[in-house]
């Protein structure tokens, strides 16, 4: 592969869940967010909430960012221009998710270049009510993803990824044979075995129903973990109501 400092930094990126108590300066924070703003966007349908609370932030991180899909801001601009929003909320949410994700990733890269680490929090949408109350959000703003940030107090290795043959498909999507699927599973699992990730973190998801447990921390790894995560009812199924609480109707049809 081609190597340069930016590629090396991106390939070495890992989630940080332990931070020093050093608070990034306002200049550092503003630089990170400004770099986030420069990501590609559909309509800048996103905004950023921030809390500096070492005691209560996840992982006691110095900074917690919450990147939101923000249609309220655009509707205020449209009102000034004499326009009314008629676009489907589903489209606005999809475009806003893209904007929010791209902004968050730019922020992560900028933070890494300044010696900081970060960790994405994907369950923020399920905490919409709490976020609305804490940050006094107006309607039409949806908390999409959380991002803890600060100076690392740990240095874990980068986690494994699928091989390119299981990720990059030129001209057409392939039909996977069992050999390729198993090889890709093995790359992920063996990578996590080598890091003792689940054994050290004791992060085995329990089984529901009548499935018999056949794994130990010596044999449990990433593919089994993710299968249990998405193959069981671990998450509430009322996500649509969270969008509705924030003023979005994803079932509306014109």
N, C-alpha and C positions, 0 to 999 in steps of 0.2 A: 504493500500500500504506500501511497504518497504520504510523506510525513512533513508536517510543519507545526509550529507552536499551537495554532488554533485547533488543528485536527487532533493533536496529542491531548490537548486539554479536554476536548469533547469525548474522546475515547476513554479517558481516565475518569470521567465523571461518575460519581456514586452518591447515593443518598447519605446525608449526615444526620444522625439522631442524637448526637452529643456535642454540646457547644461550650466554649469558654464564656465567661461572664462579660467579656469585653463588648461594649455597645458600639456598633458601627457609627461613624460620625454622620451628621446630617448630609454632608457633602457626598459621602459614599452612598447613602440611601438614595439621594436624589439622582446620582449618576446611574445607579442600577435601574431605577424606574424610568429615567429618561432613555436609557438604552432599550428598555422594554417597549417604550412608545414607538421606537423606530422599526419595530417588526412590521412585516407585511400585514395589511389589514383590508377588510371589506369596507367598513365605514367607521372604524374606531369605535366599535360597539362594545367597549369594555372600559372598566375603571378599576382602581385598586384601593382597597382598604388596608390600613396598617395599624398594628399595635406594638408598642415597645413595652413588654411586660415579661421580664425574666421569670417571675414566679408562676404565672398562669399560662403562658404560651406553651403549646405542645413541645415536649422535649426540653422545656425551659430555654427555648431559643430566644435570643435577644429581640428578634424581629419576627412577627407573623404578618405575612401579606395574604389577603384574600382577593383574588382576581375575579371580577364580576362581569357577567353579561349586563350591559347597561343601555337600555333603550330609552329610559327616562330622559337622559341627557339629550339624545337626538330629538325626542319629541318636543323638548323645550326650544331647541334650535328651529325645528319645523314650524312651531307656533309663531316664532318671531318672523318667519318668512311667509306666514299665511297658509301653511300646509297642514294636513292631517295625515297621520300614519294609517295606511290601509294595508300594508304588507302583512302577510300571514305571520302569526307569532312563531309558528314552527320554523319558517325560514329565518326569522330574526334570531331565534335561539341558535340555529345551526351556524349562521354566520358569526354570531356573537361568541359561540364556543371556539370557532376557529381563531377569532381575534384574541380571545382570552388565552388560549393555549399558546399561540405564537408569542404573545407578549410575555407570558410566564417563562417560556423557554429562553427568550432573549435576556430576561432578568437573571436567570440561572447562569447563563454563559458570562454575562457581565460580572456577576458576583464571584464566579470562579476566577476570573482574571484579576480580581482585587483581593484574592486570598481567602474568600469566604466559601462556605458550603451551604447546601440547602436540602430540603426534603419536601416532595409534593404530598399533599393531603387530599386524597380523592374522595373522602366521605363528606366533604363540606356541603354538597347539595342537600344531604339529609339533615343538616343543621340549619336549614334556611330560616326557620322561625327564630332561633336564638341569635343568628347573625342580624336579622331584621331589627330585633329588639336592641341588641347591643350597639349597633352602628346607626340606628334610626334611619334605616333605608326607606326611600320613597318607593311607591309602586313602580314596577317595570325594571327593577334591578334584581338580578338573580346571582347569588354567590356560587361560582362555578368550581373553583379549585383553591386550596390553601397552599401556602409556600412558607415553610419556616426557613430562617436564614440567620447566619452568624459565622463567627470564626470557629473552625472545627476543633473539637477536643478529642477526636478519634481520626483514624486514617484507614478505613476499611478498603479492601480491594474493589475494583470495578466488578460488577456482577456479570455473569454470562449472558450472552444473547444468542438467538437462533443463528445458524449459518446462513450466508447470503443465498444459497440455493433454495432455502425455505422461506425467503423473504423477497428476493428480487426476481420478478417474472417479466421477461422481455417478450413483447408482442401478444402473448396470450397467457391466461392463467392455466397452470398445468393441472393434470390429474395426479394427485399424490399416490405413489405406491407405498406399501407398508414399510419398505426398507428405508425410504427417505424420511417418513414420519418417525420411525424408531430411531434413526440416526440423529435426527434433530432433537428428539426427546433426550437421548443419551448425552448429547453435548450440553444441554441445559442442566440435566441432573448431575452429571459427573462434575461439572463446574461448581455447582453448589456443594456437592460432597467434598470436593477438594478444599473448600473454604470452611467446612464444618458449620455452614450457616444455620441450618435448622436445629442441629444438635446443640450448638452453643446458645442459640436464642430461645430454645424450647418453644418453638412456634408451630407446633402441630395442631391443625384444626381437627376437632373431634368429629366423629361420624354421627349422623342422625339416622333414625329408622333402624332397620334390622341388618344393616351392613356390619360384618364382623371385622374388627380391627386386625390387620395382618402386618402393619408397618411398625417399625421401631424408629428411634431417632437415627439409627445407623443406616436405615434403608429408605427413610422418608426424604423426599426432595421436591424440587420445584414443580414438576408436572403433576404429581399427586396433590400437592398443596393447592395449585390453581384449579384442578378438577374439583376438589372439595369446596373451594371458594365459590365457584360458579355453578356447581352441580347440586347445591343444597340451599335451603331457604335461609340464608344467613342475613339477608338485607331486607328491609321493609319494602313492600311492593306498592307504596303510595307516593311514588316520585312525582306523578302528575299533580297531586295535591300540593306539593311543594312549589311547583311552578305557578299553580293557581294562587297560592298564598302570596306570591311575588307579583301577581297581576298579569300572568300570561295564560292564555287559553290555547293549548296545543291541539285541541280537538275541533276548533272552529273551522267551518267550511263555508266559503262564500256561495 
